[in-house]
């Protein structure tokens, strides 16, 4: 493939991660943009599951991308690009959480059971349940609120497995925890959510933490500006 001149329209014909990586290593702006638009939602959901604040999650994704661009030459095909990017994003988000609170429970910490106060958040409250005629949007917002209340270690696994539909193997690789741990945390997260949401969880999961075009554009443009300032890409 000719990598001497890459135009915006060419992104539509560059389909594989390997092709985008090859172009990104040469500093092509549109290759970076293509990677970001392909994985923005995945990485935002990863950061958001850890930080629980939209604005801070966006900033974490931008910083994670810049870390990835600086280390692009070290990426090897022994793992998926998505897995590598999720790992970088999770580490960036956890670093921000550590600076915010001084200490955190790492993603691979043992959380064999939720404390009673946490479990109490998920007990069904008749006054908090959407009516049978409520719009799907109301259910989605309720689900997002319940996900935010999950213990940290459960929340990120649930986001990657249920919302982003990554495989057990991919989540384990991205978070560097055993596959058995992924299965256990996913099962327990679903149990906590079902306790409060009953059957609504399966209906609304796919829409949780929707990633609109405006947010995607904002992350892309801000990251590209910073990458250009650092000389990581050229226009």
C-alpha positions in Angstrom: 0.0 0.0 0.0 1.3 3.5 -0.9 1.7 5.4 2.3 3.3 8.5 0.8 0.0 10.4 0.6 -3.0 9.7 2.7 -6.1 11.8 2.3 -9.2 11.9 4.5 -11.2 9.9 2.0 -8.6 7.1 2.1 -9.7 6.2 5.6 -12.8 4.7 4.2 -10.8 2.2 2.2 -8.3 1.3 4.9 -10.1 -1.4 6.8 -7.6 -3.3 8.9 -6.0 -2.3 12.1 -2.6 -3.4 10.7 -3.0 -0.9 7.8 -3.9 1.9 10.1 -1.0 1.1 12.5 1.5 1.1 9.6 0.3 4.6 8.5 0.1 5.9 12.1 3.7 4.9 12.7 4.6 7.2 9.8 2.7 10.0 11.5 -0.3 10.2 9.1 -3.0 12.3 10.7 -5.9 10.4 9.0 -4.6 7.1 10.3 -4.7 8.4 13.8 -8.2 9.7 13.2 -9.3 6.4 11.8 -8.1 4.5 14.9 -9.8 7.0 17.2 -13.1 6.9 15.4 -13.0 3.1 15.4 -12.3 2.8 19.2 -13.5 6.0 20.8 -16.7 4.4 22.1 -14.8 1.4 23.6 -12.2 3.6 25.3 -14.7 6.1 26.5 -16.8 3.4 28.1 -13.7 1.9 29.7 -12.6 5.2 31.2 -16.2 6.1 32.2 -16.6 2.8 34.0 -13.6 3.7 36.2 -14.0 7.4 36.7 -17.8 7.8 36.5 -17.5 11.4 35.3 -18.0 12.1 31.6 -15.6 15.0 31.3 -12.8 13.3 33.1 -13.3 10.2 31.1 -13.0 12.2 27.9 -9.7 13.7 29.1 -8.4 10.2 30.1 -9.2 8.9 26.6 -7.3 11.8 25.0 -4.3 11.2 27.3 -4.4 7.4 26.6 -4.4 8.0 22.9 -1.3 10.2 23.2 0.4 7.6 25.3 -0.4 5.0 22.6 0.9 7.2 19.8 4.2 7.8 21.6 4.5 4.0 22.1 3.2 2.9 18.7 6.5 1.5 17.7 6.4 -0.9 20.7 3.0 -2.4 19.7 3.2 -6.0 18.6 0.6 -8.1 16.8 0.6 -10.7 19.6 -2.5 -8.8 21.0 -5.3 -7.0 19.4 -5.0 -3.2 19.0 -8.3 -2.8 20.9 -6.9 -4.8 23.8 -3.7 -2.8 23.9 -5.7 0.5 23.8 -8.1 -0.6 26.6 -5.2 -1.5 28.8 -3.6 1.9 28.3 -6.9 3.6 28.9 -7.7 1.6 32.0 -4.2 2.5 33.4 -4.7 6.2 32.6 -8.1 6.2 34.3 -6.8 4.3 37.3 -4.0 6.8 37.6 -6.4 9.7 37.6 -8.5 7.9 40.3 -5.4 7.4 42.4 -4.5 11.0 42.2 -8.1 12.0 43.0 -8.5 9.8 46.1 -5.0 9.1 47.1 -5.6 5.3 47.0 -7.8 2.9 45.1 -8.6 -0.8 44.9 -6.7 -2.1 41.8 -8.8 -3.8 39.1 -7.3 -7.2 40.0 -8.0 -6.8 43.8 -10.2 -9.6 45.3 -13.7 -8.5 45.8 -15.5 -11.6 46.9 -18.6 -9.9 48.0 -20.2 -6.5 48.0 -20.7 -4.7 51.3 -24.3 -4.4 52.6 -24.5 -0.7 51.8 -23.5 -1.3 48.2 -26.0 -4.2 47.9 -28.8 -1.9 49.4 -28.4 0.4 46.4 -29.7 -2.4 44.2 -32.8 -3.5 46.1 -35.8 -2.8 44.0 -37.7 0.3 45.0 -41.2 0.5 43.6 -41.1 4.3 43.5 -37.8 4.1 41.5 -39.0 1.6 38.8 -40.1 2.9 35.4 -43.7 2.3 34.6 -44.6 -0.2 32.0 -45.3 2.5 29.5 -42.1 4.5 30.3 -39.9 5.3 27.4 -36.7 3.3 26.8 -34.7 6.4 27.6 -35.8 6.3 31.2 -34.8 2.7 31.5 -31.4 3.4 30.0 -30.8 6.2 32.5 -31.8 4.0 35.3 -29.4 1.3 34.1 -26.5 3.8 33.8 -27.2 5.0 37.4 -27.2 1.4 38.7 -24.0 0.6 36.8 -22.3 3.6 38.4 -23.1 2.1 41.8 -21.4 -1.2 41.1 -18.1 -1.9 43.0 -15.1 -0.6 40.9 -13.8 -4.0 40.0 -17.2 -5.3 38.8 -18.1 -2.1 36.9 -15.3 -2.2 34.4 -15.7 -5.9 33.7 -19.4 -5.4 33.2 -18.9 -2.5 30.9 -16.5 -4.3 28.7 -18.4 -7.6 28.6 -22.1 -6.6 28.5 -22.1 -3.1 27.0 -19.1 -3.3 24.7 -19.5 -7.1 24.1 -15.8 -8.0 24.4 -15.1 -11.7 24.9 -13.9 -13.1 28.3 -10.5 -13.6 26.8 -10.3 -10.0 25.5 -11.3 -8.5 28.8 -8.9 -10.7 30.7 -6.1 -9.6 28.4 -7.0 -5.9 28.6 -7.3 -5.8 32.4 -4.6 -8.5 33.0 -6.7 -10.6 35.2 -7.5 -14.3 35.0 -10.4 -15.3 32.7 -12.1 -17.0 35.7 -12.0 -13.7 37.5 -13.7 -12.0 34.6 -16.5 -14.6 34.6 -17.0 -14.3 38.3 -17.1 -10.5 38.4 -19.4 -10.3 35.4 -21.8 -12.8 37.0 -21.8 -10.9 40.3 -22.3 -7.6 38.5 -25.3 -8.9 36.7 -26.7 -10.4 39.9 -26.5 -7.0 41.6 -28.1 -5.2 38.7 -30.8 -7.7 38.3 -31.7 -7.3 41.9 -32.7 -3.8 41.3 -33.7 -3.8 37.6 -35.3 -7.2 37.2 -35.9 -7.9 33.5 -35.1 -4.4 32.3 -31.4 -5.0 32.2 -31.4 -7.1 29.0 -33.6 -4.6 27.2 -31.5 -1.6 27.9 -27.9 -2.8 28.1 -27.0 -2.1 24.4 -27.9 1.6 24.8 -26.1 2.3 28.1 -23.6 5.2 28.0 -24.3 6.0 24.4 -21.5 7.7 22.5 -22.8 10.5 20.4 -21.1 12.0 17.4 -20.4 15.3 19.1 -18.4 13.6 21.9 -16.5 11.5 19.4 -15.7 14.6 17.3 -14.6 16.5 20.3 -12.2 13.7 21.5 -10.8 13.3 18.0 -10.1 17.0 17.4 -8.6 17.7 20.8 -6.3 14.7 20.6 -5.2 15.5 17.1 -4.4 19.0 18.1 -2.3 17.8 21.0 -0.6 15.1 18.9 0.3 17.6 16.2 1.7 20.0 18.8 4.0 17.2 20.0 5.0 16.3 16.5 3.5 12.9 16.6 1.5 13.5 13.4 1.7 15.7 10.3 -1.1 17.4 8.5 
